[in-house]
């Protein structure tokens, strides 16, 4: 009986691992598929600190100086400059155990190659918290299994067109008090971002740190 129990446990562990591996492979395949296609130059949004293009099927709900809330089908996606990284020139690392997807990638931007990372965290509600970082811009969304791959593709399409004016970002924010810019974005787009999720807790720095 003990051997049977151990066998079942091993099968369950292998099964969980294969699911996670499958989602990682699907995500990387989707990213590469978009990367090999032409950059979509459609609706152009030029902001003082950065600019980007949106395909016809992606809507802009609202925006501020450093971020925008996009609508990909029925999913809200928050896109924001990572101001703290631009100011410090230090990469922010996500260190969360048991992530479903945790993969690095590279895509072709309008001017140069862009490095990126994709994280997928399982939420209690059966959905996932998707966090994608491409150069100095990050994207955050809550997705289901069905929505996951399509949202990843749409994010990559937008990310390839983003042009960040880093010198203007530095001149705009360097003389101000050090605050958590990501936290302001989270608060502004609170309808789109879940209260739960370890990734969110990591990228949102406390104001007194």
VODRENSE-519778 format. One record per residue (C-alpha): x, z, y; residue number from 1. Coordinates in steps of 0.1 Angstrom, whole numbers, m for minus. Each point is the difference from the previous one (the first is absolute). Layout:
VODRENSE-519778
{xx->X; zz->Z; yy->Y; nr->NUM}
...
***
This chain:
VODRENSE-519778
{xx->0; zz->0; yy->0; nr->1}
{xx->29; zz->8; yy->23; nr->2}
{xx->16; zz->m34; yy->m6; nr->3}
{xx->m33; zz->m17; yy->8; nr->4}
{xx->m2; zz->19; yy->33; nr->5}
{xx->35; zz->m9; yy->9; nr->6}
{xx->m6; zz->m37; yy->m8; nr->7}
{xx->m31; zz->0; yy->22; nr->8}
{xx->19; zz->16; yy->28; nr->9}
{xx->28; zz->m26; yy->m3; nr->10}
{xx->m25; zz->m28; yy->1; nr->11}
{xx->m17; zz->14; yy->31; nr->12}
{xx->34; zz->3; yy->17; nr->13}
{xx->10; zz->m36; yy->m9; nr->14}
{xx->m34; zz->m12; yy->11; nr->15}
{xx->3; zz->16; yy->34; nr->16}
{xx->35; zz->m14; yy->4; nr->17}
{xx->m11; zz->m35; yy->m9; nr->18}
{xx->m29; zz->1; yy->25; nr->19}
{xx->24; zz->11; yy->28; nr->20}
{xx->26; zz->m27; yy->m10; nr->21}
{xx->m28; zz->m26; yy->m1; nr->22}
{xx->m11; zz->9; yy->35; nr->23}
{xx->36; zz->m1; yy->13; nr->24}
{xx->5; zz->m34; yy->m15; nr->25}
{xx->m33; zz->m13; yy->14; nr->26}
{xx->9; zz->13; yy->35; nr->27}
{xx->35; zz->m16; yy->m1; nr->28}
{xx->m14; zz->m33; yy->m13; nr->29}
{xx->m26; zz->0; yy->27; nr->30}
{xx->26; zz->7; yy->27; nr->31}
{xx->22; zz->m28; yy->m13; nr->32}
{xx->m29; zz->m24; yy->m2; nr->33}
{xx->m8; zz->5; yy->37; nr->34}
{xx->37; zz->m1; yy->8; nr->35}
{xx->3; zz->m35; yy->m15; nr->36}
{xx->m29; zz->m13; yy->21; nr->37}
{xx->1; zz->m12; yy->36; nr->38}
{xx->m3; zz->26; yy->27; nr->39}
{xx->m36; zz->1; yy->13; nr->40}
{xx->0; zz->m7; yy->37; nr->41}
{xx->m36; zz->5; yy->11; nr->42}
{xx->m14; zz->27; yy->24; nr->43}
{xx->29; zz->12; yy->21; nr->44}
{xx->0; zz->35; yy->14; nr->45}
{xx->27; zz->7; yy->26; nr->46}
{xx->5; zz->36; yy->10; nr->47}
{xx->27; zz->15; yy->23; nr->48}
{xx->20; zz->15; yy->m29; nr->49}
{xx->m8; zz->m24; yy->m28; nr->50}
{xx->m19; zz->m31; yy->m10; nr->51}
{xx->m16; zz->m13; yy->m32; nr->52}
{xx->m23; zz->m27; yy->m15; nr->53}
{xx->m32; zz->6; yy->m19; nr->54}
{xx->m15; zz->m25; yy->m25; nr->55}
{xx->m36; zz->m10; yy->6; nr->56}
{xx->m13; zz->24; yy->m27; nr->57}
{xx->16; zz->31; yy->16; nr->58}
{xx->m17; zz->17; yy->29; nr->59}
{xx->13; zz->23; yy->27; nr->60}
{xx->m22; zz->31; yy->5; nr->61}
{xx->20; zz->19; yy->26; nr->62}
{xx->36; zz->5; yy->12; nr->63}
{xx->22; zz->19; yy->24; nr->64}
{xx->35; zz->m2; yy->12; nr->65}
{xx->18; zz->3; yy->m33; nr->66}
{xx->m27; zz->m6; yy->m27; nr->67}
{xx->m30; zz->m20; yy->m11; nr->68}
{xx->m29; zz->6; yy->m24; nr->69}
{xx->m6; zz->m31; yy->m21; nr->70}
{xx->m29; zz->m9; yy->m23; nr->71}
{xx->9; zz->m18; yy->m32; nr->72}
{xx->m33; zz->m8; yy->m16; nr->73}
{xx->m15; zz->35; yy->m3; nr->74}
{xx->32; zz->19; yy->3; nr->75}
{xx->14; zz->15; yy->32; nr->76}
{xx->38; zz->m4; yy->3; nr->77}
{xx->19; zz->20; yy->26; nr->78}
{xx->31; zz->m19; yy->13; nr->79}
{xx->25; zz->19; yy->22; nr->80}
{xx->34; zz->m2; yy->14; nr->81}
{xx->22; zz->27; yy->m15; nr->82}
{xx->12; zz->12; yy->34; nr->83}
{xx->20; zz->30; yy->m13; nr->84}
{xx->20; zz->m23; yy->m22; nr->85}
{xx->7; zz->m24; yy->28; nr->86}
{xx->12; zz->28; yy->22; nr->87}
{xx->21; zz->17; yy->m26; nr->88}
{xx->10; zz->m31; yy->m19; nr->89}
{xx->m4; zz->20; yy->m32; nr->90}
{xx->m22; zz->m10; yy->m30; nr->91}
{xx->m27; zz->24; yy->m9; nr->92}
{xx->0; zz->6; yy->m37; nr->93}
{xx->m32; zz->7; yy->m20; nr->94}
{xx->7; zz->25; yy->m28; nr->95}
{xx->m32; zz->5; yy->m20; nr->96}
{xx->m1; zz->6; yy->m38; nr->97}
{xx->m23; zz->m20; yy->m23; nr->98}
{xx->m5; zz->m29; yy->24; nr->99}
{xx->m19; zz->m29; yy->m17; nr->100}
{xx->22; zz->m26; yy->18; nr->101}
{xx->33; zz->7; yy->17; nr->102}
{xx->19; zz->m33; yy->6; nr->103}
{xx->23; zz->m17; yy->25; nr->104}
{xx->m3; zz->m36; yy->9; nr->105}
{xx->11; zz->m26; yy->25; nr->106}
{xx->m20; zz->m27; yy->19; nr->107}
{xx->7; zz->m28; yy->24; nr->108}
{xx->m10; zz->7; yy->36; nr->109}
{xx->m3; zz->m24; yy->29; nr->110}
{xx->36; zz->6; yy->10; nr->111}
{xx->18; zz->18; yy->m28; nr->112}
{xx->m4; zz->16; yy->m34; nr->113}
{xx->m19; zz->33; yy->0; nr->114}
{xx->5; zz->29; yy->m24; nr->115}
{xx->m31; zz->19; yy->m12; nr->116}
{xx->m13; zz->26; yy->m23; nr->117}
{xx->m34; zz->5; yy->m16; nr->118}
{xx->m14; zz->34; yy->m12; nr->119}
{xx->m33; zz->6; yy->m18; nr->120}
{xx->m13; zz->35; yy->m5; nr->121}
{xx->m29; zz->10; yy->m21; nr->122}
{xx->m27; zz->19; yy->18; nr->123}
{xx->m25; zz->24; yy->m15; nr->124}
{xx->m29; zz->m22; yy->9; nr->125}
{xx->12; zz->m28; yy->m24; nr->126}
{xx->14; zz->m21; yy->29; nr->127}
{xx->36; zz->m5; yy->10; nr->128}
{xx->19; zz->7; yy->32; nr->129}
{xx->20; zz->m31; yy->8; nr->130}
{xx->30; zz->3; yy->23; nr->131}
{xx->21; zz->m30; yy->7; nr->132}
{xx->31; zz->m1; yy->23; nr->133}
{xx->14; zz->m32; yy->12; nr->134}
{xx->30; zz->3; yy->24; nr->135}
{xx->m12; zz->22; yy->29; nr->136}
{xx->m37; zz->m3; yy->m7; nr->137}
{xx->m21; zz->19; yy->m25; nr->138}
{xx->m35; zz->m7; yy->m15; nr->139}
{xx->m24; zz->26; yy->m14; nr->140}
{xx->m32; zz->m5; yy->m19; nr->141}
{xx->m23; zz->14; yy->m27; nr->142}
{xx->m6; zz->m25; yy->m28; nr->143}
{xx->m17; zz->m2; yy->m34; nr->144}
{xx->14; zz->m18; yy->m31; nr->145}
{xx->m20; zz->m31; yy->9; nr->146}
{xx->11; zz->m1; yy->36; nr->147}
{xx->37; zz->10; yy->m5; nr->148}
{xx->17; zz->m34; yy->m6; nr->149}
{xx->m20; zz->m19; yy->27; nr->150}
{xx->7; zz->26; yy->26; nr->151}
{xx->37; zz->m1; yy->m9; nr->152}
{xx->0; zz->m38; yy->5; nr->153}
{xx->m17; zz->2; yy->33; nr->154}
{xx->23; zz->27; yy->13; nr->155}
{xx->30; zz->m22; yy->m9; nr->156}
{xx->m15; zz->m30; yy->17; nr->157}
{xx->m2; zz->21; yy->32; nr->158}
{xx->33; zz->18; yy->m4; nr->159}
{xx->19; zz->m34; yy->m2; nr->160}
{xx->m13; zz->m8; yy->36; nr->161}
{xx->8; zz->33; yy->17; nr->162}
{xx->25; zz->m1; yy->28; nr->163}
{xx->11; zz->34; yy->13; nr->164}
{xx->16; zz->3; yy->34; nr->165}
{xx->23; zz->29; yy->m9; nr->166}
{xx->17; zz->2; yy->34; nr->167}
{xx->m33; zz->4; yy->18; nr->168}
{xx->m11; zz->27; yy->m26; nr->169}
{xx->32; zz->20; yy->7; nr->170}
{xx->m4; zz->m3; yy->38; nr->171}
{xx->m37; zz->9; yy->m2; nr->172}
{xx->4; zz->31; yy->m21; nr->173}
{xx->36; zz->13; yy->3; nr->174}
{xx->m6; zz->20; yy->31; nr->175}
{xx->m31; zz->17; yy->m13; nr->176}
{xx->m1; zz->33; yy->m20; nr->177}
{xx->5; zz->m5; yy->m37; nr->178}
{xx->m35; zz->0; yy->m15; nr->179}
{xx->m15; zz->m13; yy->m32; nr->180}
{xx->m11; zz->m35; yy->8; nr->181}
{xx->m12; zz->m5; yy->m36; nr->182}
{xx->m22; zz->30; yy->3; nr->183}
{xx->m16; zz->m14; yy->32; nr->184}
{xx->m8; zz->m32; yy->m20; nr->185}
{xx->m14; zz->20; yy->m29; nr->186}
{xx->m23; zz->19; yy->24; nr->187}
{xx->m11; zz->m32; yy->19; nr->188}
{xx->m9; zz->m18; yy->m33; nr->189}
{xx->m13; zz->31; yy->m18; nr->190}
{xx->m29; zz->m20; yy->m14; nr->191}
{xx->23; zz->m22; yy->m19; nr->192}
{xx->24; zz->25; yy->m14; nr->193}
{xx->m9; zz->27; yy->m27; nr->194}
{xx->5; zz->37; yy->5; nr->195}
{xx->16; zz->1; yy->m34; nr->196}
{xx->33; zz->m17; yy->m11; nr->197}
{xx->35; zz->13; yy->m2; nr->198}
{xx->14; zz->m32; yy->16; nr->199}
{xx->m20; zz->6; yy->31; nr->200}
{xx->13; zz->35; yy->2; nr->201}
{xx->36; zz->m13; yy->m1; nr->202}
{xx->m3; zz->m28; yy->26; nr->203}
{xx->m19; zz->22; yy->24; nr->204}
{xx->26; zz->24; yy->14; nr->205}
{xx->m9; zz->33; yy->15; nr->206}
{xx->2; zz->1; yy->38; nr->207}
{xx->23; zz->31; yy->m1; nr->208}
{xx->26; zz->m16; yy->m23; nr->209}
***
